[in-house]
Amino acid sequence: MRPGGQPNMQQIMKQAQKMQQQVAQAQAELAAAELTGTAGGGLVSVVITGLGEFKSVKIDPKAVDPEDVETLEDLILAAVHNAAEAQRELTEEKMGPATGGLSLPGF
């Protein structure tokens, strides 16, 4: 702080600009990352980006039983949840340092 107790605006602006650059870098890394969620020992896998965009779903033919569609649906849902959890963890890892621990909407 400067004399008189006022924060140095130039220093605050520098810190804000640095934080903005770190957030942009973290977002770019998240966009480039691909995470895989699996279920059923790999019978179903889902690939998403670090920003949560779904890229693909793979289903092993062994998981397809016309008499038991419900199990396949459960496997797909479990794989999606697994991928979403990996995406959440990566987002915290990448965005945490950039935001100084602040929670930003949408991340």
Backbone hydrogen bonds, N-H to C=O, Kabsch-Sander energy under -0.5 kcal/mol:
donor,donor_aa,acceptor,acceptor_aa,energy
2,R,6,Q,-2.5
5,G,2,R,-1.6
9,M,7,P,-0.8
12,I,8,N,-2.2
13,M,9,M,-2.6
14,K,10,Q,-2.1
15,Q,11,Q,-2.4
16,A,12,I,-2.4
17,Q,13,M,-2.5
18,K,14,K,-2.4
19,M,15,Q,-2.5
20,Q,16,A,-2.4
21,Q,17,Q,-2.2
22,Q,18,K,-2.3
23,V,19,M,-2.4
24,A,20,Q,-2.3
25,Q,21,Q,-2.3
26,A,22,Q,-2.5
27,Q,23,V,-2.6
28,A,24,A,-2.1
29,E,25,Q,-2.3
30,L,26,A,-2.4
31,A,27,Q,-2.5
32,A,28,A,-1.7
33,A,29,E,-1.4
35,L,48,I,-3.6
37,G,46,V,-3.1
39,A,44,V,-2.0
42,G,39,A,-0.5
43,L,39,A,-0.7
43,L,40,G,-0.7
44,V,39,A,-1.9
45,S,58,K,-2.4
46,V,37,G,-2.8
47,V,56,S,-2.5
48,I,35,L,-2.7
49,T,53,E,-2.2
50,G,30,L,-1.8
50,G,33,A,-1.3
52,G,49,T,-1.9
54,F,52,G,-0.5
55,K,47,V,-3.6
56,S,47,V,-1.5
58,K,45,S,-3.0
60,D,43,L,-3.3
63,A,60,D,-2.7
64,V,61,P,-1.5
65,D,63,A,-0.8
68,D,65,D,-2.7
72,L,68,D,-1.0
73,E,69,V,-2.4
74,D,70,E,-2.3
75,L,71,T,-2.3
76,I,72,L,-2.5
77,L,73,E,-2.5
78,A,74,D,-2.5
79,A,75,L,-2.4
80,V,76,I,-2.4
81,H,77,L,-2.5
82,N,78,A,-2.4
83,A,79,A,-2.4
84,A,80,V,-2.6
85,E,81,H,-2.2
86,A,82,N,-1.9
87,Q,83,A,-2.3
88,R,84,A,-2.4
89,E,85,E,-2.4
90,L,86,A,-2.2
91,T,87,Q,-2.3
92,E,88,R,-2.3
93,E,89,E,-2.2
94,K,90,L,-2.7
95,M,91,T,-3.1
96,G,92,E,-1.9
98,A,94,K,-0.6
99,T,95,M,-2.3
100,G,96,G,-0.8
101,G,96,G,-1.8
102,L,99,T,-1.5
104,L,102,L,-0.6
107,F,104,L,-1.8
